[in-house]
Amino acid sequence: MKIVCKRQKPVYSSNLTHLEISNYYPLSDKKFNGFSRIFPNIVHLDLNFSTGFGDKTLNRIAETYPNLKYLNLQKSGFVTFNGGGVTDKGLCAIARSCLKLEYLNISYRTEITWISICDIIHSCPRLQHLNFSYCGVTNEIIKEIGSSCLNLKYLKLEGCDIVSKEAIDQLVSLNPNIHVENFVCTIIPAYFDTYPGTYELSRRMRMSVDAPRDIMSVHNYVRQALGSQMIGIFD
């Protein structure tokens, strides 16, 4: 069933197994709690581009849907704030309860870190489809995927610029059936695995590939760029 904004009153069924609540704002924790009471048997849940909910909703999903197989939490790339407070705590609750999960999309959920991603990888052996676009995935996470997600068939890594080609090659060698999509190999110093935020900042500022990208160099680059802009204004 798809929740849409129309005048026609929807027909509810407690036997419903597929629920899509996409592009819904604000989907508050309170509203989702009401949906979960009406639909207690969901195995396919799509919250694509919906905002306003947080960890309370993820905890509710974990409590209500232990048989969940499909979960789409994708956030729009144009939404820069974390509407209701989705964090590692919420995704870790999913990992502890939804052990039958086969599909997970957390693209653009930049507030989610390696902590809960690794928890999901280790707890859900049936995973077949993962979308980690713009989630700050590192080589270490790719290594964990290779050793734990033996049934994985599809992995999307758009915007995961600190992952190396060597890490992907190793993953594919362990699982030849996996399809890795939107992976773009870039030249990245090794220390960006430790400080991924530094690389992301330098990439957004369009620094040249061979420019130094340690914290002090990025700081100096910003000062020079701002100085140039101010000169342009007063010329």
N, C-alpha and C positions, 0 to 999 in steps of 0.2 A: 504494500500500500504506500502511496506517495501522499505526503501532507502538502497541500497547496492552498493558496489563499483564494477561495472562491465562495460564492454565496450558497452554493449547493451544500447541504449538510452531509458530511461523510458518513458512511456506514461502518461501524466498528465491529470487529470480530476478535474474540479472545484467542482464536486458533491461527491468527495471522503470524507468519514466520518472516516475511520480508517487509522492512520499514525504511522508507526514504524520507528524510526531512532535510532537503537541500535548500540553500540560499535563504535560510530562515533567520531573520534578525528582528528582535533578539530572542534567541532560543535559550531562555534562562534555565538554571538548574531546577527551579520550581516547575516550569512547564514540562521539562523532560521527565521529571518525577511523575507527573500526571500521565504522560504517554506510556511510561513503563508499567503503570498500574493497569492501564487498559489493554496493553499488548504484552503479556507475560511470557510469550513463547518465541521471541524473536531470535533467529539465527543469522540474519542478514540485516545489518544496520548501516545506513548511509547518511552521514551528517555533512556531506560535501558542501563547503562554503558557508555553512551555518556558523553563527558567532553568538557570543553572549554566555555560553556555558563554560563550566570549569571542572575542577577535580571532583566536585560533588556528583556531577553527571557521570564521570568515568567510574567513580565508586559505585554508583547506582547500576551502571551497566554490568560491572563485575559481580555485583550481588544478585542481579535479576536474571542475567543471561549467561550462565556457565557453559551453555552449549553453543555459544556464538562462534560462527565460522568466518564471517565477513564483517570488517569494521573499517569504515572510511571516515577519517577525521581531518581530511584535507582542508587547509585554510587558504583563502585567497592570498595571492602574492601582493595584493594592493592593500591588505589590512596589516598595519604596522603595530597594532596593539593586541595584547592577549586578552580578549574580551572578558571572559569570566574567570580566568586563572587556571588554564591547563598547564600542569607541570609534570615532572617525573613521578610524583606521588600517585597521580591518577593513572598514568600508564602502567606503573608497577602493580597497581591493584588489578588492572586488566590481565597482566602477565601471571599473577598468582591464581586467578580464577578461570580465565577463558583459555583453557589448555587445548581446546580443539580448534583454535584460530588458524585459518588457512590464508586469509587475505588481510593485509593491514596497509593503510595509506595514511601517513602522517606528514605528507609533504607541506612545506612552509611552516611547520610547527617548530620554529627556531628556538622556542623556549624549552623544548624537550632535548635532553642531553644523552650522552653515551650511557649513563647509568641505567635509565629505563629501557633504552634501545637494547642493551646487552641482556637485560632481564627478560625482555620479550623473546629475544633470540634463543636464550637458554631454556625458557619455560614452555615454548610452543613448538614442539617438534614437527607438527603437521604443516607449518608455514610453506606456502607455495608461491605467494605473490607479495612482494614488499615494494613500497614506494617511499623512499627516503629523500626525495628531492628537497634541496635547500635545508637539510637537517644537520649539517656539519659532520657528516660521516667521515671517519678517519680510516687509515690503513688497519688499525687494530680492530675496528668494528668489522671490516671486511674479513679479517682473519677469523674472527669469532663466527661470522656467518658461514664461512667455509667449513668450520669444524662442527657446527651445531645444526645448521639448516640443511639437512641432507635431502629433503624433498623439495627444496626451492627450485622453481622453474623460471621466475621472472624477478628481476631487480632493477628498479629505476633509480638513477643517481644523478639526475639533472641538478646542476648547481653545486655538486659535491666536489669542489675543485682541489681539495687537498688529498684526494685519493690518487695513488700512483698507479701507473700501468702495470707495474710489477705485482701489486696487490691484486689487481683484477685478473691478471694472467694466472696467478696462484689459485685464485678462487675457481676459475674456469677449469683448471687442471684437476681440481678436486671434485668438481661437479660439471662435467662436459655438457649436461643437458640444460644448464642455466642460460637464460638470455639476459644480458646486461644492456639496458637501454639508456641513452643520453649521457653516457660517460664520455667526458672530454679530457684527454690527457694534457696536463699542463706542467711546466717546469717549476717545481716548488721545492724550496729548501727543506731539509728534514725537520728543522725545528718548528715548522708550521703545524706539524702534528700535535705539538705541545701547545702552540698558541694560534689556533685556527682563526680567532677573531682578528688578529693582526693581518693575516693574509686577506680575509674578507674585506677589511677596511681598505687595504692597498688596492685590491681589485676594483672596488667601487670608485676609487679615486683615479682609476685608469693609469696607474703608475706603469712604466715600461717594465718589460719582463726582466731585464738585467739590472734594474734599480735595487739597491739594498733595501731590505724590508724588515729589519729589526725595529724595535719600538722607537728608538731614538731617531732613526732615519725617517720613519713615517712621520714622526713629530715635526722634524725639520722640513719635510716635504709640504706638510700642511701649512706651516708658517710662511714658507716661500710662496705657495699658491695663493694664500690669503693676501700676502703683500702685493703680489702682482695684480690681483683683482682690485685692491684699493688704489693702486697707481692708475689703473685703467679708468676708474671712476672719476678721478680728479684731473685727468689729462684733458 
